[in-house]
Amino acid sequence: MLWEFSYIPQCNLALHNQMEILMPKHPVSTILSLLALSAAPFVLSPVPRAFAADALSVADTDKDGSIDKAELDAAAGAQFDKLDKDKDGTLTKAEVGKRLSKADFAAADTDNDKTLSKDEYTAAAEKDFAAADADNDGKVEAKELKSKAGLALSKLIK
């Protein structure tokens, strides 16, 4: 039996740039492949974990395995400076990119000027820090960076 394969770019968008997903054009195999692909985002998740580890390595300046408030503020400030391409002291939604959703950007923009100051950006990072600090010890460890809030924090400091 001959198999035809077609590329499906819509499936598993997080891994779209890293791999090609081929699916046979056969009724039974198609159904089985779709079932397997629907679970792929839950099974194939090394990207966020690696991203969280990178964020920890960047922000954890004292190498104690966690990020404290001082390290957070320094990392968020440094990331703000990197993102501020036009060096005007504010970030537009375009400069922030996918680090914040439209709703999170709007929530962080407390003065409603359609940009984020360094203080607003740092406050957004501090909000994610508080949400990620599950044990409320004032530090975010590697395991906490793997949570939803931790991954959001990682995007703001890495």
N, C-alpha and C positions, 0 to 999 in steps of 0.2 A: 504494500500500500504506500502511495506517495503522500507526503505531507506538504502543505503549503503553510508558510509562516507570514505573519504580518506584524508590524511594529505597532504597539499601542502606547502612545505618549501620555494619555490621560491617567494611566494607572500609577499609583504610588509616586506622586509628584515629588516627594522628598528625595527619592532616589533616581529621578528622571535623568539627571545629568551624569549619573554615575554608572548606569547600567542600561542595557536594552532588554526589554521584556518581549519575548516571542511567544505567540500563541498559535497552536495548530487550528486550522479551519476545518474542524470535524465536530459535529454536533455534541457528542458525548464529551470529547476532550475539551471543547469550548466551555461547556458548563463546569467541568472540573477545574479548568484553568481559571475561570472567573471566580469560583469559590476560593481557590488558592490565592489569587491576587487580592481579593477583598480582605484577606487576613494579613497580607504582606506588610502593611504599615505597622501592625502590631507585633509582627515577628521580626521584621528587619528594622531594627532601630539603633544601629551603632552610631549613626551620625549625631543625634542629640547628645548621646553619652560622651562621645569624643569632644563635642563642642563644649560641654560642661567641664570636662577635664582641662581643655585649653584655657577656659576662663579662669579656672582655679590656678593654673600655673602662671597666668599673667598677673592676677590680682593678689595672690598670696605671697607678698614680698618677704615676710618673715619665715616662710616655708614651714608653718606649723600644721598644715593640712586643712586650714579653714580661712575664711575671709571675715575680718572684723569690720566695724564701721569705718575706721580710719582707712583701711585698705580699700574698702568699697568707694569711699569718696575720692581717693586718689585715682583709682582705676576708672571710675565714671568720668572724672574730670579729664583724664588723659584721653579717653575715648571720645569725649565731646570735642576736644581740641583736634583730634584726627578727623572727625566727621565734618567739622566746620571748614569746608574747602575754601570758601570765600573770605574767611577770617573776619567776619563781621560781628562775631560774638553771639550769634544765634544760629539755630538749626531750623531749616525748613523741613517739611515732610519729605521732600526729595532727598535732602542730605541724610535724614534719619533712615530712609529706605524702609526695609522690612523689619527693622529692630522693634518698631512699635506699630500696632495696628492703628487705623484711623481713629477708632474710639479711644485707644490708650493715648495717642498723640493729643487728641482734643482734651482729654482729662488732665494731661500733664501741662497743657497750655493754659495756666491759670489766669493769665491776663488777656486771653482771647485775641492775641495779635497774630495768630497763624504761624508763629515760630516758637521755639523753645530756647530760653536762656540757659546758661550753664546751671543756675540754681534750679530751674524747672526740670532739666534733664537729670540732675543729681537727685532731686526729690522723687522722680519716677523710679530711679534705681533703688532709692531707699525704701520705697513702697514695696517693690518686688523683693528686696532683701528681707523686710519684715514678714512678708508672706512666705518666703522660702525658709525662714528660720523656724522650723517646725517645733524644735524643743525650747525655743525662746531663751537661748543662752547667749544671745548677742553675737553669734558667729554662724556662718553658713559653711557647712562641711560638704565634702564631695557628694555624699549620698543625698543631701538636701538640694544640691544643684541639679540633680536628675529629676526633681519634681517639676510640675508645670510652672510654678512660680520661679523655681531655680533656673529653668531654661530661659524664661523671660528675662531674668536678671543677667544670665550669661550673655544674652544678645546685647545688653546695654553696656557691659564692661569689656567685651571681647570684640 
